[in-house]
């Protein structure tokens, strides 16, 4: 019976794959709309496969991933008798003893589960997310058949472009996590602790005692799908005297602020912030006031020998709406180290400094094969010179990130998984912002957040100490330069070395070399002047003698010269920045 079921399913997969030329379109990355339609026709497992593929910007083109993000669940609801049996099996009691009421008809059904409204015995309204009975076995069957179908890809000449075995391994691991609701429960509880009651953002409380591997129960969150606001006429009134257009601008700003908070403060972010995962709830003035909690604080101080303390309370005024998050199946995590490196990437792109961008990108990658830094820099430079000439407001951050990922992949560099997930989330959020407020540039808004985070994490004392050590190391190496130079010249004189040089833009190179030599000579002279002045001051007799005055004069000359060099360097950087 099981074997015949697999055979029938295999026939269906082959039929659909042939109809839409599935393998050829995936390996050649052509006709992404046909791939999407094929996945939707093949059902839940393949829809999840497509959704996971949409994250892999290092493998698939931007057009391909954007199309796969449009995948829609079209899953039939399960018979209530099966749902009831699964709930009772998981929670260990009859539904009537667990709930005052349990809606037999689900209000939503997706690939993995369907959701029902219910009421607990304490009259609390909840949402019960129930896994489709037998979906785990269906997914396992599909994955086994997918594995058997992999050899068919060898008939396609371009099959080596995509490592299907690697993709399938990731899909299996990801689906295994999605089928275990206890992981989503952990994500939801952590998101609740970090984000509930942050400005107008709300998150449901999880009901742990009513949740298992296949059943997830959470607080009911009222509101309408954010998609309704996206589709609403701009000139209609949203609330008060605020039009839908003005309200869309408010929501887009709130979404960006909240996402930046998740990334650069929490290090834990919603990786799939599309409109279907958020509900928009309007409140009356009274409800809005009741929902605002005061922030209580205590200040302890001391005036002379007298200590004092006082308590104070502030209430941040909230607008009469709430943005309620309802799904936590796809979350991302980013370490403090990666937060800082990602902020460097954003700041580098914002500054349009190609070398700085290259260094920042390399910092978030790991090498997976032979790597040529020269080739990588040339490919990245070619792309950036074409793309970064446009105004910052017009920079498509998703397109930049996606192309950078492709260049890294082509050069045997793999971007950290957390950054890959973050890029996907950026792309999803950018699509929502574009629908809500097309005039708003996501990149123009997030750059200041990255700069703020960078400076907050910048340890001035540590950087100063490291810089001082670097300078001391350089000064220590200066006396060795003549002997080392003579050794190199002696080696060449004896014919023991060969030097092949290829000069591009020779006049620019010579000008820069001359400037470097001049700065080195000036540095050596100033170092000698400081050292000589120190010796004069230290060895001079006490009192205002000519020798000590000469040493002090030397200090003054050195200080003025150093100040002049610093001002000149800052002016050159400013001039270079203005020319961009």
DRENROLUM-636007 format. One line per field, with one value per residue (C-alpha): residue in three letters; chain; x, y, z. Coordinates in nm, 4 decimals, decimal comma, padded with zeros to 6 digits. Layout:
code = [ALA  ...] .
unit = [A  ...] .
u = [X  ...] .
v = [Y  ...] .
w = [Z  ...] .
***
This chain:
code = [UNK  UNK  UNK  UNK  UNK  UNK  UNK  UNK  UNK  UNK  UNK  UNK  UNK  UNK  UNK  UNK  UNK  UNK  UNK  UNK  UNK  UNK  UNK  UNK  UNK  UNK  UNK  UNK  UNK  UNK  UNK  UNK  UNK  UNK  UNK  UNK  UNK  UNK  UNK  UNK  UNK  UNK  UNK  UNK  UNK  UNK  UNK  UNK  UNK  UNK  UNK  UNK  UNK  UNK  UNK  UNK  UNK  UNK  UNK  UNK  UNK  UNK  UNK  UNK  UNK  UNK  UNK  UNK  UNK  UNK  UNK  UNK  UNK  UNK  UNK  UNK  UNK  UNK  UNK  UNK  UNK  UNK  UNK  UNK  UNK  UNK  UNK  UNK  UNK  UNK  UNK  UNK  UNK  UNK  UNK  UNK  UNK  UNK  UNK  UNK  UNK  UNK  UNK  UNK  UNK  UNK  UNK  UNK  UNK  UNK  UNK  UNK  UNK  UNK  UNK  UNK  UNK  UNK  UNK  UNK  UNK  UNK  UNK  UNK  UNK  UNK  UNK  UNK  UNK  UNK  UNK  UNK  UNK  UNK  UNK  UNK  UNK  UNK  UNK  UNK  UNK  UNK  UNK  UNK  UNK  UNK  UNK  UNK  UNK  UNK  UNK  UNK  UNK  UNK  UNK  UNK  UNK  UNK  UNK  UNK  UNK  UNK  UNK  UNK  UNK  UNK  UNK  UNK  UNK  UNK  UNK  UNK  UNK  UNK  UNK  UNK  UNK  UNK  UNK  UNK  UNK  UNK  UNK  UNK  UNK  UNK  UNK  UNK  UNK  UNK  UNK  UNK  UNK  UNK  UNK  UNK  UNK  UNK  UNK  UNK  UNK  UNK  UNK  UNK  UNK  UNK  UNK  UNK  UNK  UNK  UNK  UNK  UNK  UNK  UNK  UNK  UNK  UNK  UNK  UNK  UNK  UNK  UNK  UNK  UNK  UNK  UNK  UNK  UNK  UNK  UNK  UNK  UNK  UNK  UNK  UNK  UNK  UNK  UNK  UNK  UNK  UNK  UNK  UNK  UNK  UNK  UNK  UNK  UNK  UNK  UNK  UNK  UNK  UNK  UNK  UNK  UNK  UNK  UNK  UNK  UNK  UNK  UNK  UNK  UNK  UNK  UNK  UNK  UNK  UNK  UNK  UNK  UNK  UNK  UNK  UNK  UNK  UNK  UNK  UNK  UNK  UNK  UNK  UNK  UNK  UNK  UNK  UNK  UNK  UNK  UNK  UNK  UNK  UNK  UNK  UNK  UNK  UNK  UNK  UNK  UNK  UNK  UNK  UNK  UNK  UNK  UNK  UNK  UNK  UNK  UNK  UNK  UNK  UNK  UNK  UNK  UNK  UNK  UNK  UNK  UNK  UNK  UNK  UNK  UNK  UNK  UNK  UNK  UNK  UNK  UNK  UNK  UNK  UNK  UNK  UNK  UNK  UNK  UNK  UNK  UNK  UNK  UNK  UNK  UNK  UNK  UNK  UNK  UNK  UNK  UNK  UNK  UNK  UNK  UNK  UNK  UNK  UNK  UNK  UNK  UNK  UNK  UNK  UNK  UNK  UNK  UNK  UNK  UNK  UNK  UNK  UNK  UNK  UNK  UNK  UNK  UNK  UNK  UNK  UNK  UNK  UNK  UNK  UNK  UNK  UNK  UNK  UNK  UNK  UNK  UNK  UNK  UNK  UNK  UNK  UNK  UNK  UNK  UNK  UNK  UNK  UNK  UNK  UNK  UNK  UNK  UNK  UNK  UNK  UNK  UNK  UNK  UNK  UNK  UNK  UNK  UNK  UNK  UNK  UNK  UNK  UNK  UNK  UNK  UNK  UNK  UNK  UNK  UNK  UNK  UNK  UNK  UNK  UNK  UNK  UNK  UNK  UNK  UNK  UNK  UNK  UNK  UNK  UNK  UNK  UNK  UNK  UNK  UNK  UNK  UNK  UNK  UNK  UNK  UNK  UNK  UNK  UNK  UNK  UNK  UNK  UNK  UNK  UNK  UNK  UNK  UNK  UNK  UNK  UNK  UNK  UNK  UNK  UNK  UNK  UNK  UNK  UNK  UNK  UNK  UNK  UNK  UNK  UNK  UNK  UNK  UNK  UNK  UNK  UNK  UNK  UNK  UNK  UNK  UNK  UNK  UNK  UNK  UNK  UNK  UNK  UNK  UNK  UNK  UNK  UNK  UNK  UNK  UNK  UNK  UNK  UNK  UNK  UNK  UNK  UNK  UNK  UNK  UNK  UNK  UNK  UNK  UNK  UNK  UNK  UNK  UNK  UNK  UNK  UNK  UNK  UNK  UNK  UNK  UNK  UNK  UNK  UNK  UNK  UNK  UNK  UNK  UNK  UNK  UNK  UNK  UNK  UNK  UNK  UNK  UNK  UNK  UNK  UNK  UNK  UNK  UNK  UNK  UNK  UNK  UNK  UNK  UNK  UNK  UNK  UNK  UNK  UNK  UNK  UNK  UNK  UNK  UNK  UNK  UNK  UNK  UNK  UNK  UNK  UNK] .
unit = [A  A  A  A  A  A  A  A  A  A  A  A  A  A  A  A  A  A  A  A  A  A  A  A  A  A  A  A  A  A  A  A  A  A  A  A  A  A  A  A  A  A  A  A  A  A  A  A  A  A  A  A  A  A  A  A  A  A  A  A  A  A  A  A  A  A  A  A  A  A  A  A  A  A  A  A  A  A  A  A  A  A  A  A  A  A  A  A  A  A  A  A  A  A  A  A  A  A  A  A  A  A  A  A  A  A  A  A  A  A  A  A  A  A  A  A  A  A  A  A  A  A  A  A  A  A  A  A  A  A  A  A  A  A  A  A  A  A  A  A  A  A  A  A  A  A  A  A  A  A  A  A  A  A  A  A  A  A  A  A  A  A  A  A  A  A  A  A  A  A  A  A  A  A  A  A  A  A  A  A  A  A  A  A  A  A  A  A  A  A  A  A  A  A  A  A  A  A  A  A  A  A  A  A  A  A  A  A  A  A  A  A  A  A  A  A  A  A  A  A  A  A  A  A  A  A  A  A  A  A  A  A  A  A  A  A  A  A  A  A  A  A  A  A  A  A  A  A  A  A  A  A  A  A  A  A  A  A  A  A  A  A  A  A  A  A  A  A  A  A  A  A  A  A  A  A  A  A  A  A  A  A  A  A  A  A  A  A  A  A  A  A  A  A  A  A  A  A  A  A  A  A  A  A  A  A  A  A  A  A  A  A  A  A  A  A  A  A  A  A  A  A  A  A  A  A  A  A  A  A  A  A  A  A  A  A  A  A  A  A  A  A  A  A  A  A  A  A  A  A  A  A  A  A  A  A  A  A  A  A  A  A  A  A  A  A  A  A  A  A  A  A  A  A  A  A  A  A  A  A  A  A  A  A  A  A  A  A  A  A  A  A  A  A  A  A  A  A  A  A  A  A  A  A  A  A  A  A  A  A  A  A  A  A  A  A  A  A  A  A  A  A  A  A  A  A  A  A  A  A  A  A  A  A  A  A  A  A  A  A  A  A  A  A  A  A  A  A  A  A  A  A  A  A  A  A  A  A  A  A  A  A  A  A  A  A  A  A  A  A  A  A  A  A  A  A  A  A  A  A  A  A  A  A  A  A  A  A  A  A  A  A  A  A  A  A  A  A  A  A  A  A  A  A  A  A  A  A  A  A  A  A  A  A  A  A  A  A  A  A  A  A  A  A  A  A  A  A  A  A  A  A  A  A  A  A  A  A  A  A  A  A  A  A  A  A  A  A  A  A  A  A  A  A  A  A  A  A  A  A  A  A  A  A  A  A  A  A  A  A  A  A  A  A  A  A  A  A  A  A] .
u = [00,0000  00,2813  00,4760  00,1791  00,1338  00,4944  00,4645  00,1568  00,3253  00,6386  00,4282  00,2661  00,6036  00,7465  00,4352  00,4469  00,8254  00,7969  00,5060  00,7004  01,0534  01,1310  01,4860  01,6051  01,4527  01,6077  01,9562  01,9589  01,7683  01,5222  01,1447  01,1140  00,7382  00,7071  00,9081  00,6753  00,3642  00,5092  00,5831  00,2339  00,0814  00,2980  00,1756  00,3045  00,6477  00,7519  00,6079  00,8362  01,1241  01,0637  01,0373  01,3720  01,5310  01,4163  01,6627  01,9646  02,0884  02,4314  02,2908  01,9953  01,9577  01,7589  01,4761  01,4547  01,4412  01,1901  00,9547  00,9851  00,8887  00,5488  00,4728  00,1227  -00,0070  -00,3172  -00,3730  -00,7071  -00,8231  -00,8297  -01,1429  -01,2154  -01,2323  -00,8649  -00,7698  -00,9503  -00,7811  -00,4365  -00,4981  -00,6224  -00,3324  -00,0782  -00,2306  -00,3514  -00,7096  -01,0407  -01,0880  -01,3988  -01,1899  -00,9149  -01,1244  -01,4529  -01,4865  -01,2870  -01,3879  -01,4174  -01,3535  -00,9950  -00,9556  -00,6223  -00,4436  -00,0817  00,1744  00,2515  -00,0494  -00,3904  -00,5101  -00,8281  -00,9858  -01,0507  -01,1261  -00,9478  -01,1251  -01,0375  -01,2208  -00,8973  -00,9192  -00,6402  -00,5276  -00,4411  -00,2038  -00,2440  -00,0072  -00,1754  -00,2188  00,0357  00,2171  00,5489  00,5144  00,4097  00,7134  00,9441  00,7964  00,8457  01,2037  01,2888  01,1415  01,3296  01,6518  01,5703  01,5004  01,8365  02,0206  01,7861  01,9652  02,2794  02,1025  02,0921  02,4267  02,3960  02,3239  02,6676  02,5645  02,3587  02,4531  02,1126  02,2403  02,3537  02,0211  01,8279  02,0324  01,9515  01,5842  01,5647  01,7207  01,5007  01,1780  01,2700  01,2869  00,9584  00,7797  00,8782  00,6556  00,8607  01,1318  00,8789  00,7594  01,1137  01,1464  00,8083  00,8822  01,2166  01,0583  00,7881  01,0452  01,2430  00,9684  00,6277  00,5260  00,8116  00,6342  00,3206  00,4552  00,2833  00,3575  00,1396  00,2101  00,2664  00,0615  00,3359  00,1126  -00,1079  00,1809  00,3669  00,5674  00,2533  00,0261  00,1056  -00,1272  -00,0877  -00,2722  -00,5285  -00,4106  -00,6853  -00,6493  -00,6556  -00,3828  -00,1399  -00,2096  -00,5427  -00,3599  -00,1298  -00,4315  -00,6336  -00,7003  -00,4446  -00,6870  -00,9273  -00,9119  -00,7333  -00,8181  -00,8812  -00,7663  -00,4838  -00,5163  -00,4194  -00,1149  00,0088  -00,0683  00,1287  00,4279  00,3905  00,3785  00,6771  00,8862  00,7776  00,8694  01,2177  01,2848  01,1683  01,3739  01,6890  01,6249  01,5986  01,9203  02,1516  02,0210  01,8695  02,0753  01,7532  01,5264  01,2152  01,3520  01,0223  00,8612  00,5982  00,2465  00,0888  00,2834  00,1539  -00,1903  -00,2921  -00,5206  -00,6950  -00,7792  -01,0247  -00,8791  -00,9760  -00,8207  -00,5063  -00,4721  -00,5289  -00,2659  00,0070  00,2209  00,4322  00,8080  00,9023  01,2555  01,4485  01,7372  01,9867  02,2334  02,4366  02,4854  02,7933  02,7449  02,3667  02,2317  01,8996  01,6726  01,3493  01,1156  00,9760  00,7506  00,7209  00,4687  00,5558  00,2469  00,1396  -00,0635  -00,4054  -00,2961  -00,0916  00,1244  00,0771  00,3231  00,1668  00,4129  00,7628  00,8562  01,1528  01,3811  01,7439  02,0209  02,3310  02,6279  02,7802  03,0809  02,8630  02,6518  02,9632  03,0847  02,7430  02,7317  03,0736  02,9344  02,6374  02,8552  03,1062  02,8319  02,6901  03,0345  03,0775  03,4392  03,5031  03,8125  03,6373  03,3403  03,5724  03,7408  03,4056  03,2628  03,5707  03,5260  03,1840  03,2989  03,4863  03,6965  03,5678  03,8229  04,1029  04,0780  04,2370  04,1965  04,2960  04,0252  03,7681  03,8525  03,8389  03,4951  03,3549  03,5053  03,3552  03,0085  03,0309  03,1609  02,8558  02,6064  02,7262  02,7386  02,3668  02,2404  02,2180  01,8388  01,8156  02,0397  01,8500  02,0031  01,8599  02,0126  02,3511  02,3554  02,2409  02,5099  02,7773  02,6681  02,6989  03,0493  03,1529  03,0150  03,2012  03,5256  03,4865  03,3727  03,0735  02,8913  02,8028  02,4621  02,3251  02,4103  02,2448  01,9273  01,9553  01,9886  01,6736  01,4891  01,6132  01,4758  01,1352  01,1110  01,2208  00,9340  00,6808  00,8246  00,8146  00,4426  00,3629  00,5813  00,7524  00,9236  01,1129  01,4611  01,5231  01,8987  01,8984  01,7174  01,9169  02,2619  02,2326  02,1267  02,4400  02,6575  02,4995  02,5571  02,9174  03,0010  02,8209  03,0368  03,3564  03,6024  03,8072  04,0483  04,1221  04,1629  04,3972  04,6016  04,6243  04,7183  04,9884  05,1307  05,1294  05,3192  05,5716  05,6251  05,6813  05,9285  06,1124  06,1425  06,2732  06,6407  06,6428  06,5323  06,8835  07,0379  06,7409  06,7515  07,1254  07,0596  06,7971  07,0275  07,3130  07,0846  06,9991  07,3649  07,4663  07,1952  07,0107  06,6703  06,4512  06,1831  05,8976  05,6891  05,3805  05,2816  04,9295  04,8677  05,2408  05,2240  04,9636  05,1703  05,4862  05,3018  05,1694  05,5102  05,6716  05,4078  05,4666  05,8433  05,8012  05,5747  05,8202  06,1105  05,9077  05,8102  06,1736  06,2771  06,0011  06,0936  06,4574  06,3494  06,1402  06,4143  06,6822  06,4716  06,4063  06,7808  06,8496  06,5828  06,6833  07,0601  07,0394  07,1257  06,8310  06,6984  06,6228  06,9356  06,9854  07,0083  06,6771  06,5080  06,6389  06,4852  06,1502  06,1654  06,2202  05,9115  05,7113  05,8286  05,7462  05,3996  05,3147  05,4403  05,2360  04,9261  04,9774  05,0084  04,6873  04,4932  04,6312  04,5295  04,1770  04,1423  04,2506  03,9961  03,7228  03,8108  03,8057  03,4657  03,3207  03,4417  03,2397] .
v = [00,0000  00,2342  00,1370  00,2043  00,5461  00,6350  00,5170  00,7321  01,0324  00,9760  00,9686  01,2966  01,4622  01,3448  01,4619  01,8101  01,8307  01,7529  01,9907  02,2862  02,1662  02,1891  02,0495  02,2417  02,5684  02,5282  02,4371  02,7022  02,9496  03,0335  03,0906  03,1244  03,1752  02,8180  02,6840  02,8662  02,7269  02,3743  02,3953  02,5252  02,2382  01,9797  02,0918  02,1651  02,0005  02,1669  02,5009  02,4867  02,3803  02,6858  02,9172  02,7918  02,8259  03,1895  03,2591  03,1289  03,4446  03,2846  03,0173  03,1727  03,5035  03,7922  03,7502  03,3810  03,4342  03,7213  03,5000  03,2133  03,4500  03,4812  03,1152  03,0818  02,8024  02,6420  02,3653  02,1990  02,1998  01,8743  01,7003  01,8118  01,4522  01,4077  01,7435  01,6596  01,3199  01,4733  01,7481  01,4958  01,2617  01,5421  01,7121  01,3929  01,5022  01,5305  01,8638  01,9326  01,9123  02,1346  02,4124  02,5878  02,6168  02,5044  02,6193  02,3202  02,5317  02,6699  03,0374  02,9768  02,6819  02,6735  02,4153  02,2642  02,3454  02,5074  02,7498  02,7378  02,9898  02,8488  02,9522  02,8118  02,7081  03,0490  03,2154  03,3390  03,3567  03,1673  03,0448  02,6770  02,5897  02,2211  02,0321  01,8626  01,4965  01,2822  01,5812  01,4613  01,1279  01,3051  01,5309  01,2365  01,0531  01,3562  01,4063  01,0394  01,0660  01,3921  01,2111  00,9358  01,1965  01,3731  01,1537  01,2909  01,6242  01,4688  01,4604  01,8386  01,9862  02,2832  02,0712  02,1444  02,5079  02,4159  02,1605  01,9942  01,7468  02,0324  02,2102  01,8939  01,8456  02,1984  02,1522  01,8306  01,9996  02,3078  02,1095  01,8953  02,2126  02,3463  02,0204  02,0605  02,3360  02,3375  02,5264  02,7858  02,8117  02,8988  03,1577  03,3121  03,3359  03,5021  03,7451  03,8234  03,9063  04,1326  04,3066  04,2989  04,6547  04,8110  05,1250  05,0061  04,6522  04,3585  03,9855  03,6960  03,5155  03,1434  02,8932  02,6428  02,3878  02,3642  02,3248  02,0169  01,9093  01,9142  02,1629  02,5278  02,7443  03,1202  03,4284  03,5554  03,8719  04,0875  04,2849  04,2625  04,1472  04,4289  04,3564  04,5364  04,8611  04,8111  04,7788  05,0619  05,3897  05,6534  05,9465  05,7711  05,8397  05,5765  05,7270  06,0771  06,3131  06,0810  05,9593  05,6106  05,7553  05,9244  05,6107  05,3951  05,6245  05,5831  05,2034  05,1883  05,3997  05,1818  04,8642  04,9953  05,1228  04,7940  04,5818  04,7852  04,7389  04,3622  04,3437  04,5886  04,5705  04,2251  04,0201  03,8218  03,9144  03,8063  03,6596  03,6657  04,0081  03,9953  04,1373  03,7967  03,7646  04,0926  04,2135  04,5779  04,6576  04,9926  05,1025  05,3459  05,6358  05,4624  05,1295  05,3118  05,4811  05,1540  04,9776  05,2298  05,1247  05,3800  05,3360  05,3494  05,4455  05,5341  05,7787  05,7632  06,0448  06,2267  06,5946  06,6187  06,3791  06,3641  06,0789  06,1144  05,9189  05,9746  05,7745  05,9021  05,7663  05,8471  05,7318  05,7293  05,8383  05,5716  05,6139  05,4386  05,1295  04,8170  04,6065  04,2451  03,9743  03,6280  03,3813  03,2865  02,9914  03,1643  03,3617  03,4723  03,5295  03,7436  03,7647  04,0878  04,0288  03,9886  04,2894  04,5048  04,3539  04,4003  04,7633  04,8042  04,6662  04,9060  05,2072  05,1118  05,0916  05,4215  05,5855  05,4327  05,3406  05,0278  04,9145  04,9573  04,7578  04,4777  04,4600  04,4667  04,1888  03,9696  04,0047  03,8311  03,5462  03,2230  03,0684  02,7391  02,6831  02,8485  03,2246  03,5121  03,8419  04,0322  03,8639  03,9163  04,2864  04,3347  04,1684  04,3577  04,6849  04,6399  04,5880  04,8661  05,1254  05,0653  05,0588  05,3024  05,6051  05,6604  05,8696  05,6931  05,7321  05,5190  05,2335  04,9030  04,7363  04,3942  04,4089  04,5183  04,2452  03,9785  04,0629  04,0770  03,7283  03,5994  03,7490  03,5899  03,2516  03,2744  03,3346  03,0428  03,2649  03,1720  03,4461  03,3633  03,1904  03,4558  03,7272  03,5259  03,5091  03,8809  03,9680  03,7663  03,9506  04,2857  04,1912  04,0929  04,4085  04,6245  04,4805  04,5692  04,9215  04,9744  04,8878  05,1079  05,4069  05,3978  05,7332  05,5969  05,4555  05,1671  05,1958  05,5707  05,5043  05,2065  05,3604  05,6020  05,3087  05,1179  05,4239  05,4762  05,1126  05,1251  05,4282  05,2843  04,9709  05,1626  05,1279  05,4490  05,3509  05,0108  05,1604  05,4285  05,1659  04,9509  05,2508  05,3452  04,9930  05,0022  05,3332  05,2077  04,8988  05,1177  05,3447  05,0393  04,9058  05,2365  05,1874  04,8476  04,9872  05,0860  04,7458  04,5574  04,7714  04,7018  04,3294  04,3369  04,5353  04,2923  04,0031  04,1672  04,2599  03,8954  03,7966  03,5814  03,7387  03,8441  04,1096  04,1344  04,4493  04,5498  04,9143  05,0412  05,4166  05,4655  05,8423  05,8021  05,5290  05,7444  06,0433  05,8317  05,6736  06,0199  06,1395  05,8308  05,8830  06,2517  06,1656  05,8997  06,1484  06,4142  06,1527  06,0554  06,4207  06,4915  06,1774  06,2895  06,6407  06,5106  06,2722  06,5442  06,8003  06,5481  06,4898  06,8645  06,9285  06,6274  06,6973  07,0781  07,2287  07,3416  07,6866  07,8648  07,7901  07,8278  07,4486  07,3802  07,6651  07,5168  07,1811  07,3428  07,5307  07,1957  07,0562  07,3540  07,3132  06,9410  07,0039  07,2694  07,0438  06,7470  06,9663  07,0955  06,7375  06,6296  06,9288  06,8634  06,4953  06,5826  06,8415  06,5889  06,3347  06,5986  06,7061  06,3428  06,2891  06,5998  06,4821  06,1578] .
w = [00,0000  00,0985  -00,2114  -00,4415  -00,2747  -00,3427  -00,7022  -00,7612  -00,6030  -00,8114  -01,1289  -01,0252  -00,9550  -01,2901  -01,4737  -01,3198  -01,3577  -01,7308  -01,7750  -01,6322  -01,7311  -01,3614  -01,3437  -01,6480  -01,5241  -01,1778  -01,2987  -01,5719  -01,3513  -01,6268  -01,6203  -01,2410  -01,2752  -01,4126  -01,1179  -00,8774  -01,0503  -01,0441  -00,6713  -00,5972  -00,7948  -00,6173  -00,2758  00,0757  00,0635  -00,2582  -00,1489  00,1553  -00,0707  -00,2882  00,0108  00,1393  -00,2033  -00,2067  00,0768  -00,1167  -00,2906  -00,3163  -00,5512  -00,7338  -00,9149  -00,7670  -01,0211  -00,9315  -00,5527  -00,5847  -00,7850  -00,5349  -00,2525  -00,4201  -00,3490  -00,2054  00,0139  -00,1350  00,1152  00,1800  00,5407  00,7359  00,8591  01,2178  01,3424  01,2450  01,3985  01,7234  01,7437  01,6954  01,9557  02,2132  02,1377  02,1816  02,4894  02,6571  02,7334  02,5440  02,3662  02,5793  02,8995  02,7569  02,6021  02,6631  02,2863  01,9827  01,6330  01,4039  01,0942  01,0744  00,9873  00,8091  00,6512  00,5332  00,4240  00,7615  00,9782  01,0092  01,2773  01,4875  01,7239  02,0707  02,4307  02,7353  03,0548  03,2071  02,9130  02,7540  02,3743  02,2004  01,8597  01,8268  01,5450  01,4581  01,2305  00,9342  01,0366  00,8533  00,6993  00,8456  00,6592  00,3380  00,3569  00,4226  00,1207  -00,1025  00,0162  -00,0468  -00,3959  -00,4459  -00,3586  -00,6088  -00,8760  -00,8273  -01,0830  -01,3501  -01,3129  -01,4608  -01,7981  -01,7937  -01,9110  -01,6747  -01,3656  -01,2216  -01,1723  -00,8641  -00,5974  -00,5586  -00,2984  -00,0761  -00,1204  -00,0361  00,2813  00,3970  00,3078  00,5116  00,8169  00,7863  00,7414  01,0399  01,2500  01,1087  01,1899  01,5556  01,6996  02,0194  01,8302  01,7113  02,0708  02,1850  01,9086  01,9914  02,3637  02,2977  02,0501  02,3090  02,5765  02,3444  02,1474  02,3149  02,4117  02,2161  02,0914  01,9050  01,8459  02,0154  02,0216  02,1432  02,4693  02,4188  02,6217  02,7030  02,8791  02,5672  02,3214  02,1960  01,8939  01,6745  01,8551  01,9306  02,1383  02,1682  02,2847  02,0322  01,8559  01,7002  01,3784  01,0015  00,7662  00,6852  00,3167  00,3569  00,4366  00,1372  -00,0926  00,0657  -00,1267  -00,0298  00,0076  00,2470  00,6223  00,8320  01,1733  01,3060  01,0354  00,9217  00,5622  00,4497  00,2709  00,5903  00,7873  00,5424  00,5963  00,9750  00,9491  00,7125  00,9533  01,2468  01,0563  00,9739  01,3273  01,4737  01,2347  01,3043  01,6758  01,6257  01,4231  01,5986  01,9570  02,0081  01,7613  01,7041  01,4145  01,2281  00,9049  00,7147  00,7826  00,5074  00,5377  00,6103  00,9349  01,0808  01,1867  01,2110  01,5033  01,5610  01,9167  02,0632  02,2616  02,5846  02,4790  02,3709  02,7112  02,8984  02,6880  02,7719  03,0654  03,2561  03,2696  03,6377  03,7374  04,0520  04,0870  04,3736  04,4311  04,6900  04,7765  04,9918  05,2847  05,2327  05,0156  04,8411  04,6072  04,4227  04,1999  03,8749  03,6052  03,2346  02,9790  02,6104  02,4151  02,1679  01,8521  01,8456  01,6558  01,7189  01,4881  01,6002  01,4923  01,4673  01,3084  01,4243  01,2055  01,0429  01,2744  01,2431  01,4940  01,4568  01,6952  01,8281  01,6039  01,2941  01,3940  01,3872  01,0597  00,8964  01,0097  00,8462  00,5185  00,5232  00,6123  00,3419  00,0768  00,2002  00,1685  -00,1817  -00,1012  -00,3121  -00,1232  00,2088  00,0758  -00,0379  00,3040  00,4839  00,2645  00,3123  00,6883  00,6762  00,4507  00,4903  00,2153  00,0699  -00,2092  -00,4092  -00,3740  -00,5611  -00,3797  -00,6946  -00,9029  -00,6277  -00,5963  -00,9732  -01,0075  -00,7101  -00,8314  -01,1810  -01,0329  -00,7773  -01,0242  -01,2423  -00,9595  -00,6941  -00,9241  -00,8635  -00,5684  -00,2305  -00,2335  -00,5472  -00,4293  -00,4239  -00,1180  -00,2074  -00,5539  -00,4169  -00,1520  -00,3975  -00,6534  -00,3825  -00,2680  -00,6261  -00,6632  -00,3333  -00,4431  -00,7758  -00,5848  -00,3417  -00,0573  00,1577  00,3455  00,7050  00,7313  00,9676  00,7125  00,4329  00,6420  00,7201  00,3506  00,2798  00,5574  00,4223  00,0811  00,2199  00,4295  00,1364  -00,0697  00,2033  00,2435  -00,1322  -00,1344  00,1647  00,0828  -00,2604  -00,1940  00,1063  00,0455  00,2866  00,2408  00,3083  00,6362  00,7646  00,7018  00,9998  01,2215  01,1190  01,1831  01,5254  01,6197  01,4954  01,7096  02,0120  01,9893  01,9114  02,2008  02,1771  02,4540  02,2961  01,9482  02,0854  02,2657  01,9517  01,7390  01,9876  01,9755  01,5953  01,5934  01,8494  01,6370  01,3310  01,5133  01,6417  01,2876  01,1414  01,2500  01,0778  00,7419  00,6161  00,6974  00,5533  00,2385  00,1992  00,2406  -00,0329  -00,2637  -00,1934  -00,2885  -00,6194  -00,6771  -00,6505  -00,8994  -00,6502  -00,7102  -00,9965  -00,9873  -01,2374  -01,2153  -01,4114  -01,3761  -01,4449  -01,4243  -01,3663  -01,3128  -01,0366  -00,8740  -00,8824  -00,7364  -00,4529  -00,3939  -00,3822  -00,1345  00,0837  00,0823  00,1682  00,4605  00,5795  00,5665  00,7499  01,0104  01,0632  01,0943  01,3468  01,5430  01,5512  01,6519  01,9419  02,0588  02,0274  02,2116  02,4881  02,5294  02,5424  02,8061  03,0141  03,0150  03,0546  03,3965  03,6089  03,5344  03,2095  03,0098  02,6362  02,5940  02,7706  02,5806  02,2567  02,3500  02,4304  02,0994  01,9256  02,0984  01,9748  01,6151  01,6253  01,7736  01,5127  01,2309  01,3526  01,3878  01,0323  00,8980  01,0780  00,9406  00,5898  00,6101  00,7264  00,4475  00,1817  00,3109  00,3151  -00,0396  -00,1563  00,0092  -00,1581  -00,4990  -00,4725] .
***
